Amino acid sequence: MKNAILLVEDDASIAHVIIAALEAEGFDVDRCDSIVGRDCLLAAKPYNLMLTDVVLTDGDGIDSLPRVRERFPNMPVIILSAQNTLDTAVRASDTGAFEYFPKPFDLDELVVAVRQGISHAALAERDDQPDDLPQGLPLVGRSPAMQAVYRMITRVLRNDLTVLILGESGTGKELVAEAIHQLGNRGSGPFIAVNTAAIPHELIESELFGHEKGAFTGAIARTAGKFEQAAGGTLFLDEIGDMPMQAQTRLLRALQSGRIRRVGGAEEIRLDCRIIAATNRDLLPMIEAGQFREDLYYRLAVVPIELPPLRERATDIEALARHFFACAASEGLPRRQLSPAGAALLARQPWRGNVRELRNFIYRLALLARDEVVDAAAIEPLLATEPGAVIRQTESVSPPGDLAGALEQWLVENRPASGRLYDDALAAFERPLFLHVLAETGGNQLRAAQILGINRNTLRKRLSDLGIHPEDVAVRA
């Protein structure tokens, strides 16, 4: 008997593609586009798995899932969403969803997830999840790179697995650690952050494990270390790659045994905290060089989460900039808005200090800009004078072959009238393209259409719309 799948999706084109893929794999798929339709189908027929969108014709697909869970606790649910934020990913996780796929998604991965969901359905046991989710989540961005981060975060929320966060300085490693703590099972406990690079080597063991009175000169009283202070919560070990070897050995022993001893003490204290570590260093070469313990690395990297540098998520820069303007305003700085040209200029910068550098720049911009709407003209002087800046991109020439950069520069310089942006941009792109190909073919439209990969009639119509006469091009050629 075929496995029965229920697809709740209001986008007919997406539904068609998913159904075709699943039916090709031998599944029996029913589809509806609403919560009411979903409930009717669930009442009429048993399903092995349900796929559901979030935004449906009559409500929120996630908000309405608890009653489905009550009636069908063992039916795995896969959530699909175009609302690609950490909040959506967390909400999906809190329903006990088997998997969450932000749109657009890989169809092959979806089919694999469906198979896995069905095969594990009999073993699936979900804990009740809290209804009230913390608001004001600290992570901003909907780029594919951040979607991967959100998915990894949601997978570690309902367990205490050790997490190793990797990424360049300024990418937000502590924010990710705070999000895991805040949204996870230990959110009501303390979050203790330790920068291991900032503690003198001779004091790091005392800081982490505590010490007894008289353990060393100046130890005038028993002191609890960071492990004890984090009891019931999360201990975040930042810059773990800078931890001295002796402390690495003691940390490894603590992770292996689940117990610690204060410096100078004999009593063993059971650990009751989640460990999250982070580093901006590449630990594997350090292991090869004998600077970092390999066994500690594998203890810490049970679940590695790699944060992308800001240059690899340039589509998030505008949202981040607007977020930081709002934060600056809430702290008493003038309220600012960002123009499209200003956003395009910010998106072209390298931001080698990553999100931290962008945040500091936006705060400075909020203070120094004269107008409420911040345009490229207001941003350029600050970019040109910023200490340590690597690139001052004020010139109008794009690198050779950088088509996307040339388009962005055109948008900044031309600022087309509202309502004509698409037509004007298309014309600016098509005209030189068509002229070049026609010149190569001596004005032969058939050959030009073949080179372009479009229909000859389409080419003829576009040439007419653009006022291009092939015979004139042929004469010039």
C-alpha positions as CSV (number, residue, x, y, z in Angstrom):
1,M,0.0,0.0,0.0
2,K,1.3,3.5,-0.9
3,N,2.3,5.9,1.8
4,A,-0.3,8.7,2.0
5,I,1.0,12.3,2.1
6,L,-1.1,15.4,2.8
7,L,0.2,18.6,1.1
8,V,-1.2,21.8,2.4
9,E,0.0,24.5,0.0
10,D,-1.8,27.5,-1.5
11,D,0.7,28.1,-4.3
12,A,-0.6,25.9,-7.2
13,S,2.7,25.9,-9.1
14,I,4.8,24.9,-6.1
15,A,2.2,22.2,-5.2
16,H,2.3,20.8,-8.7
17,V,6.1,20.4,-8.6
18,I,6.0,18.8,-5.2
19,I,3.2,16.4,-6.1
20,A,5.0,15.3,-9.3
21,A,8.2,14.6,-7.4
22,L,6.5,12.6,-4.6
23,E,4.3,10.6,-6.9
24,A,7.3,9.8,-9.0
25,E,8.7,8.2,-5.8
26,G,5.6,6.1,-5.3
27,F,3.8,8.3,-2.7
28,D,0.0,8.9,-2.8
29,V,-0.5,12.7,-2.4
30,D,-3.6,14.7,-1.5
31,R,-3.5,18.5,-1.7
32,C,-5.5,21.3,-0.2
33,D,-4.8,25.1,0.2
34,S,-6.4,25.9,3.6
35,I,-6.6,25.0,7.2
36,V,-10.3,24.0,6.8
37,G,-9.5,21.8,3.9
38,R,-6.6,20.2,5.8
39,D,-8.8,19.4,8.8
40,C,-11.4,17.9,6.5
41,L,-8.9,15.6,4.8
42,L,-7.3,14.6,8.1
43,A,-10.7,13.6,9.4
44,A,-11.5,11.5,6.4
45,K,-8.3,9.6,5.8
46,P,-5.1,8.6,7.7
47,Y,-1.9,10.1,6.5
48,N,1.7,9.0,7.0
49,L,3.1,12.5,6.8
50,M,1.9,16.1,6.2
51,L,3.7,18.9,4.4
52,T,2.3,22.3,5.2
53,D,3.0,25.9,4.1
54,V,2.9,28.6,6.8
55,V,0.8,31.3,5.0
56,L,-2.4,29.7,3.9
57,T,-5.7,31.1,2.5
58,D,-7.4,31.1,5.8
59,G,-4.7,31.5,8.4
60,D,-1.3,30.6,9.7
61,G,-0.2,27.0,9.1
62,I,2.1,26.9,12.2
63,D,-0.4,28.5,14.6
64,S,-3.0,25.9,13.8
65,L,-0.7,22.9,14.2
66,P,-1.2,22.2,17.9
67,R,-4.7,20.8,17.4
68,V,-3.3,18.6,14.6
69,R,-0.6,17.4,17.0
70,E,-3.2,16.6,19.6
71,R,-5.1,14.3,17.2
72,F,-2.2,12.9,15.3
73,P,0.8,12.9,17.7
74,N,2.9,10.4,15.7
75,M,2.3,11.9,12.2
76,P,5.5,13.7,11.1
77,V,5.1,17.2,9.8
78,I,7.4,19.1,7.4
79,I,7.0,22.8,7.3
80,L,7.6,24.9,4.1
81,S,7.8,28.6,4.3
82,A,8.7,31.7,2.3
83,Q,8.8,33.6,5.6
84,N,12.5,32.9,6.0
85,T,13.4,34.3,9.4
86,L,14.8,32.8,12.6
87,D,11.5,33.4,14.2
88,T,9.7,31.2,11.6
89,A,12.4,28.5,12.0
90,V,12.0,28.5,15.7
91,R,8.2,28.4,15.6
92,A,8.5,25.5,13.2
93,S,10.8,23.7,15.6
94,D,8.5,24.4,18.6
95,T,5.6,22.6,16.9
96,G,7.8,19.4,16.9
97,A,8.0,19.6,13.2
98,F,10.2,16.8,11.7
99,E,11.9,19.2,9.3
100,Y,11.7,22.8,8.2
101,F,12.4,23.9,4.6
102,P,12.7,27.6,3.7
103,K,11.6,28.4,0.1
104,P,13.1,28.0,-2.4
105,F,14.3,24.5,-1.4
106,D,16.0,21.6,-3.0
107,L,13.4,19.2,-4.2
108,D,15.6,16.1,-3.8
109,E,16.3,17.1,-0.2
110,L,12.6,17.4,0.4
111,V,11.9,13.9,-1.0
112,V,14.7,12.5,1.2
113,A,13.2,14.2,4.3
114,V,9.7,12.8,3.5
115,R,11.2,9.3,3.3
116,Q,13.1,9.8,6.6
117,G,10.0,11.2,8.3
118,I,7.9,8.3,7.4
119,S,10.5,5.7,8.3
120,H,11.0,7.4,11.8
121,A,7.3,8.1,12.4
122,A,6.8,5.1,14.7
123,L,9.7,6.2,16.9
124,A,8.9,9.9,16.9
125,E,8.2,11.1,20.4
126,R,7.8,14.9,20.8
127,D,8.1,16.9,24.0
128,D,5.4,19.6,24.6
129,Q,6.9,22.9,23.5
130,P,6.3,26.3,25.2
131,D,3.7,28.5,23.6
132,D,5.4,31.8,24.5
133,L,8.5,32.4,22.4
134,P,10.9,35.2,23.3
135,Q,10.5,38.2,21.1
136,G,13.2,40.5,19.6
137,L,15.4,37.7,18.3
138,P,19.0,39.0,17.9
139,L,19.7,37.6,14.4
140,V,18.8,39.5,11.2
141,G,18.9,38.2,7.6
142,R,17.0,36.0,5.2
143,S,19.9,35.0,2.9
144,P,20.4,31.3,2.0
145,A,23.6,31.4,4.2
146,M,21.6,32.5,7.2
147,Q,18.8,30.1,6.5
148,A,21.3,27.3,7.0
149,V,22.4,28.8,10.3
150,Y,18.7,29.1,11.5
151,R,18.1,25.4,10.6
152,M,21.1,24.3,12.6
153,I,20.0,26.4,15.6
154,T,16.5,24.9,15.6
155,R,18.0,21.4,15.6
156,V,19.9,22.0,18.9
157,L,17.2,23.8,20.9
158,R,15.6,20.7,22.5
159,N,18.8,19.0,23.5
160,D,22.0,19.7,25.4
161,L,24.5,18.7,22.8
162,T,27.8,20.7,22.8
163,V,27.9,23.3,20.0
164,L,31.0,24.8,18.4
165,I,30.3,28.1,16.6
166,L,32.9,28.9,13.9
167,G,33.2,32.2,12.1
168,E,35.3,35.3,11.5
169,S,35.5,38.1,14.1
170,G,32.3,40.2,14.2
171,T,30.0,37.6,12.6
172,G,27.8,37.3,15.7
173,K,29.0,34.1,17.3
174,E,27.9,35.3,20.8
175,L,24.5,36.3,19.4
176,V,24.0,32.7,18.1
177,A,25.0,31.3,21.5
178,E,22.5,33.6,23.2
179,A,19.8,32.6,20.8
180,I,20.4,28.9,21.4
181,H,20.3,29.5,25.2
182,Q,17.3,31.9,25.1
183,L,15.2,29.7,22.9
184,G,16.3,26.3,24.3
185,N,15.5,24.2,27.3
186,R,17.8,26.1,29.6
187,G,16.5,29.6,28.7
188,S,15.3,30.3,32.3
189,G,18.9,29.6,33.6
190,P,21.9,31.9,33.5
191,F,23.9,32.6,30.4
192,I,27.6,32.9,31.4
193,A,30.0,34.1,28.7
194,V,33.8,33.8,29.1
195,N,36.3,35.2,26.7
196,T,39.1,32.8,27.2
197,A,41.5,35.0,25.3
198,A,41.0,37.9,27.8
199,I,41.9,35.9,30.9
200,P,45.6,35.7,31.9
201,H,46.8,32.1,31.4
202,E,47.7,31.6,35.0
203,L,44.2,32.5,36.1
204,I,42.1,30.7,33.5
205,E,41.6,27.5,35.5
206,S,40.6,29.4,38.5
207,E,38.1,31.4,36.5
208,L,36.5,28.3,34.9
209,F,36.6,25.8,37.8
210,G,36.8,28.1,40.8
211,H,39.2,27.8,43.7
212,E,39.4,27.0,47.4
213,K,40.6,29.4,50.1
214,G,44.3,29.4,50.2
215,A,44.7,27.6,46.9
216,F,47.2,30.3,45.8
217,T,48.4,33.7,46.9
218,G,45.5,36.0,47.1
219,A,42.8,33.3,47.3
220,I,41.3,34.6,50.5
221,A,37.9,32.8,50.1
222,R,36.3,29.9,48.3
223,T,35.1,31.2,44.8
224,A,32.8,29.5,42.4
225,G,34.0,29.2,38.8
226,K,32.1,29.9,35.6
227,F,31.0,26.2,35.4
228,E,29.2,26.5,38.8
229,Q,27.8,30.0,38.0
230,A,26.3,28.5,34.8
231,A,24.4,25.8,36.7
232,G,21.0,25.3,35.1
233,G,22.0,27.4,32.1
234,T,24.6,27.8,29.5
235,L,28.4,28.3,29.6
236,F,29.7,30.1,26.5
237,L,33.4,29.7,26.0
238,D,34.4,32.3,23.4
239,E,37.8,32.3,21.6
240,I,38.4,28.7,22.6
241,G,41.3,28.5,20.2
242,D,43.3,30.8,22.5
243,M,42.9,28.5,25.5
244,P,46.3,27.4,26.9
245,M,47.1,23.7,26.6
246,Q,47.0,22.9,30.3
247,A,43.5,24.4,30.6
248,Q,42.5,22.5,27.5
249,T,43.4,19.3,29.3
250,R,41.3,20.1,32.3
251,L,38.4,21.2,30.2
252,L,38.5,17.9,28.3
253,R,38.5,16.0,31.5
254,A,35.5,18.0,32.7
255,L,33.6,17.3,29.5
256,Q,34.4,13.6,29.6
257,S,33.5,13.0,33.2
258,G,30.8,15.6,33.6
259,R,32.5,16.7,36.9
260,I,34.9,19.4,37.9
261,R,37.1,20.2,40.9
262,R,38.0,23.7,42.2
263,V,41.6,24.6,42.1
264,G,43.1,23.4,45.4
265,G,40.0,21.4,46.2
266,A,39.2,17.6,46.5
267,E,35.4,17.7,46.1
268,E,34.0,16.8,42.8
269,I,31.1,18.9,41.5
270,R,28.7,17.6,38.9
271,L,28.2,19.8,35.9
272,D,24.8,21.1,35.1
273,C,25.2,23.4,32.2
274,R,25.2,23.3,28.4
275,I,28.6,24.1,26.8
276,I,28.8,26.3,23.7
277,A,32.2,27.2,22.4
278,A,33.3,29.6,19.7
279,T,36.4,30.6,17.8
280,N,37.5,32.7,14.8
281,R,40.5,30.5,14.3
282,D,40.9,27.4,12.1
283,L,41.4,24.7,14.7
284,L,42.4,21.9,12.3
285,P,45.9,23.4,11.4
286,M,46.3,24.2,15.1
287,I,45.7,20.5,15.9
288,E,48.3,19.5,13.3
289,A,50.7,22.0,14.9
290,G,50.1,20.6,18.4
291,Q,48.5,23.8,19.6
292,F,45.0,22.5,20.2
293,R,43.9,19.1,21.4
294,E,42.3,16.9,18.8
295,D,40.2,15.0,21.4
296,L,38.9,18.3,22.8
297,Y,38.0,19.5,19.3
298,Y,35.8,16.5,18.8
299,R,34.2,16.9,22.2
300,L,33.3,20.5,21.5
301,A,32.3,20.1,17.8
302,V,29.4,17.7,18.4
303,V,27.3,20.2,16.5
304,P,29.4,22.7,14.5
305,I,27.6,25.9,13.3
306,E,29.6,28.0,10.8
307,L,28.6,31.6,10.5
308,P,29.1,33.2,7.1
309,P,31.1,36.4,6.8
310,L,29.0,39.5,5.8
311,R,30.5,39.6,2.3
312,E,28.9,36.2,1.7
313,R,25.4,37.5,2.7
314,A,25.4,40.9,1.0
315,T,21.6,40.6,0.5
316,D,21.2,40.9,4.3
317,I,23.2,44.2,4.6
318,E,20.2,46.5,3.9
319,A,18.0,44.7,6.5
320,L,20.9,44.8,9.0
321,A,21.5,48.5,8.4
322,R,17.8,49.3,8.9
323,H,17.8,47.2,12.1
324,F,20.8,49.1,13.4
325,F,19.3,52.4,12.6
326,A,16.2,51.4,14.6
327,C,18.5,50.3,17.5
328,A,20.4,53.5,17.4
329,A,17.1,55.5,17.5
330,S,16.0,53.5,20.6
331,E,19.2,54.5,22.3
332,G,18.5,58.2,21.7
333,L,20.3,58.8,18.4
334,P,18.4,60.7,15.6
335,R,16.0,58.5,13.7
336,R,17.2,57.7,10.2
337,Q,16.0,55.9,7.1
338,L,18.1,54.4,4.3
339,S,17.5,55.2,0.7
340,P,17.8,52.5,-2.0
341,A,21.0,54.1,-3.4
342,G,22.5,54.2,0.1
343,A,21.6,50.5,0.6
344,A,23.2,49.6,-2.7
345,L,26.4,51.4,-1.7
346,L,26.6,49.7,1.7
347,A,26.0,46.3,0.0
348,R,29.1,46.8,-2.2
349,Q,31.5,47.3,0.7
350,P,33.7,44.4,1.9
351,W,32.9,44.9,5.7
352,R,36.0,42.9,6.8
353,G,34.9,43.5,10.4
354,N,31.6,41.9,9.4
355,V,28.4,42.7,11.3
356,R,30.2,44.4,14.1
357,E,31.9,46.8,11.7
358,L,28.6,47.5,9.9
359,R,26.8,48.2,13.3
360,N,29.5,50.7,14.4
361,F,29.4,52.4,11.0
362,I,25.5,52.7,11.1
363,Y,25.6,54.2,14.6
364,R,28.2,56.7,13.4
365,L,26.1,57.5,10.4
366,A,23.0,58.0,12.5
367,L,24.9,60.5,14.6
368,L,26.6,62.4,11.8
369,A,24.1,62.4,8.8
370,R,22.2,65.6,8.3
371,D,19.1,64.3,6.7
372,E,16.5,61.8,8.0
373,V,16.8,59.8,4.7
374,V,20.4,58.8,4.4
375,D,21.5,58.6,0.7
376,A,24.7,57.5,-0.9
377,A,26.0,61.0,-0.9
378,A,25.9,61.1,2.9
379,I,27.5,57.7,3.2
380,E,30.5,58.2,0.8
381,P,32.4,60.7,3.0
382,L,32.2,58.5,6.0
383,L,33.4,55.5,4.0
384,A,36.3,57.6,2.7
385,T,37.5,58.7,6.1
386,E,36.7,55.5,8.1
387,P,39.9,54.4,10.0
388,G,41.1,51.0,8.7
389,A,38.7,51.0,5.7
390,V,39.9,48.7,2.9
391,I,37.7,49.9,0.0
392,R,36.3,53.3,-0.7
393,Q,34.0,52.5,-3.6
394,T,33.0,55.9,-4.9
395,E,34.2,55.5,-8.5
396,S,31.6,54.8,-11.2
397,V,33.6,52.1,-13.0
398,S,32.7,48.5,-12.2
399,P,35.4,45.7,-12.4
400,P,35.6,44.1,-15.8
401,G,33.0,41.3,-16.2
402,D,31.1,42.4,-13.0
403,L,27.7,42.6,-14.6
404,A,25.8,42.7,-11.2
405,G,28.1,45.5,-10.0
406,A,27.6,47.5,-13.2
407,L,23.8,47.2,-12.8
408,E,24.0,48.3,-9.2
409,Q,26.1,51.3,-10.2
410,W,23.6,52.1,-12.9
411,L,20.8,52.0,-10.4
412,V,22.7,54.3,-8.0
413,E,23.5,56.9,-10.7
414,N,20.3,56.9,-12.7
415,R,17.6,56.5,-10.0
416,P,14.8,55.7,-12.5
417,A,11.4,57.1,-11.9
418,S,9.0,55.1,-9.8
419,G,6.9,52.7,-11.9
420,R,9.5,52.5,-14.7
421,L,12.5,50.8,-12.9
422,Y,12.0,47.4,-14.6
423,D,11.4,48.8,-18.1
424,D,14.3,51.2,-17.9
425,A,16.7,48.7,-16.5
426,L,15.7,46.1,-19.1
427,A,16.2,48.6,-21.9
428,A,19.6,49.6,-20.5
429,F,20.7,45.9,-20.5
430,E,19.1,44.8,-23.8
431,R,20.2,47.6,-26.0
432,P,24.0,47.0,-25.8
433,L,23.5,43.3,-25.8
434,F,21.4,43.3,-29.0
435,L,23.7,45.8,-30.7
436,H,26.7,43.7,-30.0
437,V,25.2,40.5,-31.3
438,L,23.8,42.1,-34.4
439,A,27.2,43.6,-35.1
440,E,28.7,40.2,-34.8
441,T,26.2,38.7,-37.2
442,G,26.2,41.5,-39.7
443,G,22.6,42.4,-38.9
444,N,21.3,38.8,-39.5
445,Q,18.4,38.5,-37.1
446,L,18.0,34.7,-37.4
447,R,21.7,34.1,-36.4
448,A,21.4,36.8,-33.7
449,A,18.3,35.0,-32.2
450,Q,20.1,31.7,-32.3
451,I,23.1,33.2,-30.4
452,L,20.8,34.8,-27.9
453,G,18.8,31.7,-27.4
454,I,15.4,33.4,-28.0
455,N,12.7,33.2,-30.6
456,R,13.3,35.3,-33.8
457,N,9.9,37.0,-33.4
458,T,10.7,37.9,-29.8
459,L,14.0,39.5,-31.0
460,R,12.2,41.4,-33.8
461,K,9.6,42.8,-31.3
462,R,12.2,43.9,-28.8
463,L,14.3,45.5,-31.5
464,S,11.2,47.4,-32.6
465,D,10.4,48.5,-29.0
466,L,14.0,49.7,-28.6
467,G,14.1,51.5,-31.9
468,I,17.0,49.4,-33.2
469,H,17.2,48.9,-37.0
470,P,19.3,45.8,-37.9
471,E,20.2,47.2,-41.3
472,D,21.8,50.2,-39.7
473,V,23.8,47.9,-37.4
474,A,24.9,45.9,-40.5
475,V,26.1,49.0,-42.3
476,R,28.2,50.1,-39.2
477,A,29.6,46.6,-38.8
